[in-house]
Amino acid sequence: MTLRITPTPSARQATGTTDAAQAWSEVVASAPDADTPGMWEQFDCHWTWARILEPDKKTWNIEPWRPDVPADRMLLEGCNPGGPEV
């Protein structure tokens, strides 16, 4: 299973300290099953880094089967730890 998140233009430009948490709460409101270990970390990695490193990436794909890993490994694995998307 993959949760495809399509960030809005305002999400791509947001800079507030609570914006990531607010955006995540919107994701969870739409997809309650997303609130599992590792999913927030993947989302936060995309929010923090993909917006900068891949600003034109159409969707941020997060999966519940991916391991919950430290932030440095998360970034090294392109916000998708545990292997390529299936």
N, C-alpha and C positions, 0 to 999 in steps of 0.2 A: 504494500500500500504506500502511496505517495501523496502527500498533501502539497498541492501546488498553490503557492501564494503569489498573487499578482500585486506587487506594490503599486499604490496609487502615486500620482505625481507629487502629492503633498508628503507622502511617506518617504519618497526618495529625497526630498529636500529638508525633512525635519531635522532639527538640531537640539531640541530640548532634552533635558536630562531624564524626563519621564516618558518621552515619546515612544521608546521601544516597548516599555511595559504597557502603555496604552494600546499600541498596535497589537501586541500579543493578546491582550484581553479581547480585542475585536476578533482575532483569529480564533481564540478558544470559544467565544460566543457563537461563531459560525460553525466551528468543528470541535465540539467538546472532547472528542476522543484524542485530540492533539495534546491535551494536558498530561503528558507522560514524561518520565525521566529522559532526558536527552533531546526532546523536541524543542523545548525553550532554548537550550544551548545552541542547537542548529539555527533556529530563528535568529537569536541574538548575534551569532556569527555573521549571518547574511545581513542583518540590520547594520552591524558595525562595519563589516569589511566589504561585502559584495556591493553595497551601494557605492563604495569608493573605487574598488578594483574592477568591478564589472557593472558600471552604471546603466548600461543598456540591456542587462540580463532581464528577459521578459518575466520569468517566474523564479521564485526561490522554492526549491523542492526539498522538503524535509520528510524523513521517514522514521517511523517508530522502531524499526529493527536496528537502526544504527546505534552503536555503543555511546554511552555517556562518557566523554573523554575530557581531559584537561584542555583549557583554552588554546594552548600553544599547538597541541596536536590537531585540534579542531581546525585551526587556521591553516596549518601545514597540509591538511587533507581537503582544503577548499570548502570547508563548512560541511562536508559530507564524509565523516569518518567511517571506516569499515569497508571501503571498497566502492566501486563505481555503482551508479544507479542501475537498478535492475528493471 
